[in-house]
Amino acid sequence: MTEGCAVASVLGMLEERETAARVRVEGLQEEVARLVVVLEAAELELDRRVIAREELVEALAVSAAETTAVTEAEAEQETMPSTVPVPGSTVPSWRDGLPVTVLAPDYQRILGVVEERRSAGMGPLKAKEIAVGLGLGTTPAKVEGVRSKARRLAERGWLLQETSGMFSAGRRPVAVPDAGPSA
């Protein structure tokens, strides 16, 4: 009977090991099922992120193309000289063939007053006289504003400024910085 007992104990030991293996397999199967759910969720998240990145790249490409088109159009407009002055715009240096219409309206009016004076055969004007001719009166603020604009016109060659500070009609070419050699 010892032999039968030994076989029974070996058989019992094998059954225990089989049961433990079965429990382990079932536990791993449950773990795999849980991991499959986690994997599916991770794959969905990855797909959403890939789609989001692709959409962003596409939107940026479209935006960049539109920006490039707008920038190119603006560059074309910038290369074309503007014939319509904007109040407060800079005064370009005078050169042959440049029309008075490139100047802002205030500057055009100052030139008009000085030109009128010259065509009437009269001499240079003080800033105060130009202000009166423009209908601005003789308040110091208005006179100084006119003086500042007349000086700017003189600096750019549109008017002549006398040593006395008076202004007269006339044009003179002015060296433009960084313009290179003029032909």
MOPE-V45454 format. One record per residue. D_FIRST is the distance of its C-alpha to the first C-alpha in Angstrom with 1 decimal. Layout:
[[D_FIRST] [D_FIRST]]
//
This chain:
[[0.0] [3.6] [5.0] [4.9] [5.9] [8.3] [9.7] [10.3] [12.0] [13.9] [14.8] [15.9] [17.8] [19.5] [20.5] [22.0] [23.9] [25.0] [26.2] [28.0] [29.6] [30.7] [32.2] [33.9] [35.3] [36.6] [38.2] [39.8] [41.0] [42.6] [44.2] [45.5] [47.0] [48.6] [49.9] [51.2] [53.3] [54.5] [55.3] [57.3] [59.3] [60.0] [61.1] [63.4] [64.9] [65.4] [67.1] [69.4] [70.3] [71.0] [73.3] [75.0] [75.7] [77.0] [79.2] [80.6] [81.3] [83.1] [85.1] [86.1] [87.2] [89.3] [90.7] [91.5] [93.2] [95.3] [96.1] [97.1] [99.3] [100.9] [101.3] [103.0] [105.3] [106.1] [106.8] [109.1] [110.9] [111.2] [112.8] [115.3] [118.1] [118.3] [121.8] [121.2] [121.4] [119.3] [120.9] [119.8] [119.1] [120.0] [123.5] [123.3] [125.7] [128.8] [129.3] [131.6] [130.7] [128.4] [129.6] [130.2] [127.8] [124.8] [125.7] [124.6] [127.2] [128.3] [129.1] [130.9] [133.1] [134.0] [135.0] [137.0] [139.0] [139.7] [140.7] [143.0] [144.7] [145.3] [146.6] [149.1] [150.3] [149.1] [147.4] [143.9] [142.3] [140.7] [137.3] [139.0] [141.3] [138.4] [136.6] [139.8] [140.1] [136.5] [137.4] [135.0] [137.7] [138.2] [135.3] [133.9] [130.4] [131.7] [134.0] [131.2] [128.9] [131.7] [132.4] [128.8] [128.6] [132.0] [130.9] [127.7] [129.9] [132.1] [129.2] [128.0] [131.5] [132.3] [135.1] [137.3] [137.3] [140.5] [140.6] [142.0] [138.7] [140.4] [139.0] [140.7] [139.9] [138.9] [135.9] [134.7] [131.7] [129.1] [126.7] [123.2] [120.5] [118.0] [119.9] [120.4] [123.6] [125.8] [127.4]]
//
